Amino acid sequence: PPLRKGSGMERQWTDRTGQSSPALSVAESGADDARLPWWKSATPELMLSLRFANGTRKAYPYHDLACPELISKDLVKLYFMHATVVIKGRNLTELADHIERHCVVAVREQHVPDFTVPEHAPYVERIDIVTPNLEALARKPVG
């Protein structure tokens, strides 16, 4: 079902002149499928929010993302300047594609019980934050 105004999932946009535009719900911004473990945007985002199963959140700026890497369809590594984010789950290729374009607003860990997700559907089992990988950071393109 679509999100309703006042549900806490609305985003307020401001244009370059500082004028506010009407609130835009996550559903209207391209994250209309509640079955996915991520919220995507039609346009590039500034930050990537990580939503953990225990309710905590951590966000990283996309401009610090040196090298997103799809290790396998079940493992994605994001090399930021101050941390490496490891996303483990199932069928994460589409997530990696959206992250490469900076079009993921948030990734949710264990967004629904594992047993309710079909085998072919994407699922994020775990998000880990580890020390930065300096070798991967060195691969950041110049310019």
C-alpha positions as CSV (number, residue, x, y, z in Angstrom):
1,P,0.0,0.0,0.0
2,P,1.2,3.5,-0.7
3,L,2.6,5.6,2.2
4,R,0.3,8.3,3.6
5,K,1.2,11.8,4.3
6,G,2.3,12.1,7.9
7,S,3.6,8.5,8.0
8,G,7.1,9.7,8.8
9,M,8.4,8.5,5.4
10,E,8.1,11.9,3.6
11,R,11.0,13.9,2.3
12,Q,11.0,17.7,1.9
13,W,12.9,18.9,-1.2
14,T,14.4,22.4,-1.6
15,D,15.4,23.8,-5.0
16,R,18.4,25.9,-5.6
17,T,16.5,29.1,-4.8
18,G,15.8,27.8,-1.3
19,Q,12.1,27.4,-2.1
20,S,10.5,24.3,-0.6
21,S,8.6,21.9,-2.8
22,P,5.8,19.8,-1.6
23,A,6.8,16.8,0.5
24,L,7.6,13.7,-1.4
25,S,6.9,10.3,0.1
26,V,9.4,7.5,-0.3
27,A,6.7,5.7,-2.3
28,E,6.5,8.6,-4.8
29,S,10.3,8.9,-5.0
30,G,10.7,5.4,-6.6
31,A,10.7,3.2,-3.5
32,D,7.2,1.9,-4.0
33,D,8.0,-1.8,-3.5
34,A,8.0,-2.5,0.2
35,R,9.2,-6.0,-0.5
36,L,12.7,-4.7,-1.5
37,P,15.4,-4.2,1.2
38,W,16.3,-0.8,-0.2
39,W,14.7,2.5,-1.1
40,K,15.7,3.8,-4.4
41,S,15.5,7.2,-6.1
42,A,15.1,8.2,-9.7
43,T,17.9,10.7,-9.3
44,P,21.3,10.5,-7.6
45,E,21.4,11.0,-3.9
46,L,23.8,12.7,-1.6
47,M,23.8,10.2,1.2
48,L,23.4,6.4,1.7
49,S,21.5,5.5,4.8
50,L,22.1,2.1,6.4
51,R,19.1,0.9,8.5
52,F,20.0,-1.9,10.9
53,A,17.6,-4.5,12.3
54,N,18.0,-3.1,15.8
55,G,16.7,0.3,14.7
56,T,20.0,2.2,14.6
57,R,21.0,4.1,11.5
58,K,24.2,5.3,10.0
59,A,24.7,7.4,6.8
60,Y,27.6,7.9,4.5
61,P,28.0,10.5,1.8
62,Y,28.2,9.1,-1.7
63,H,31.0,11.5,-2.6
64,D,33.2,9.4,-0.2
65,L,32.4,6.2,-2.0
66,A,35.6,5.2,-3.6
67,C,34.7,1.8,-5.1
68,P,31.4,-0.2,-4.9
69,E,32.1,-3.8,-5.6
70,L,29.8,-6.7,-6.3
71,I,31.8,-9.7,-5.0
72,S,29.0,-12.2,-5.8
73,K,25.2,-11.9,-6.1
74,D,25.1,-12.3,-2.4
75,L,27.9,-10.0,-1.3
76,V,28.4,-6.2,-1.9
77,K,31.3,-4.2,-0.5
78,L,31.3,-0.4,-0.4
79,Y,34.7,1.2,0.1
80,F,34.2,4.6,1.8
81,M,37.0,6.9,3.0
82,H,36.4,6.1,6.7
83,A,34.9,2.6,6.5
84,T,34.1,-0.4,4.4
85,V,30.5,-1.4,4.4
86,V,29.8,-5.1,3.8
87,I,26.3,-6.1,2.7
88,K,25.5,-9.8,2.9
89,G,22.3,-11.4,1.7
90,R,20.6,-12.8,-1.4
91,N,20.2,-11.6,-4.9
92,L,21.9,-8.2,-4.4
93,T,23.0,-7.5,-8.0
94,E,20.2,-4.9,-8.6
95,L,21.1,-3.2,-5.3
96,A,24.8,-2.9,-6.5
97,D,23.6,-1.5,-9.8
98,H,21.6,1.2,-8.1
99,I,24.4,2.0,-5.6
100,E,26.8,2.5,-8.6
101,R,24.5,5.2,-9.9
102,H,24.1,6.7,-6.3
103,C,20.3,6.1,-6.6
104,V,19.8,4.2,-3.3
105,V,18.4,6.3,-0.4
106,A,18.6,3.6,2.2
107,V,19.4,-0.1,2.7
108,R,17.4,-2.1,5.3
109,E,18.9,-5.0,7.1
110,Q,16.4,-7.8,7.8
111,H,13.4,-5.7,6.6
112,V,11.1,-8.7,6.8
113,P,11.5,-12.1,8.4
114,D,13.8,-14.2,6.2
115,F,11.4,-17.1,5.8
116,T,8.8,-14.8,4.2
117,V,11.1,-13.9,1.3
118,P,11.1,-16.1,-1.8
119,E,14.4,-17.6,-2.8
120,H,14.7,-15.5,-6.0
121,A,13.9,-12.2,-4.2
122,P,16.5,-9.7,-2.8
123,Y,17.2,-9.9,0.9
124,V,19.8,-8.2,3.1
125,E,20.7,-10.5,5.9
126,R,23.5,-8.4,7.5
127,I,25.2,-5.1,7.1
128,D,28.7,-4.8,8.7
129,I,30.9,-1.8,9.0
130,V,34.6,-2.5,9.1
131,T,37.9,-0.5,8.9
132,P,38.6,1.1,5.5
133,N,40.4,-0.9,2.9
134,L,43.2,1.4,1.8
135,E,44.0,-0.6,-1.3
136,A,40.4,-0.3,-2.6
137,L,40.5,3.5,-1.8
138,A,43.6,3.8,-4.0
139,R,41.5,2.6,-7.0
140,K,39.3,5.7,-6.8
141,P,39.2,7.4,-10.2
142,V,40.9,10.8,-10.4
143,G,38.8,13.8,-11.6
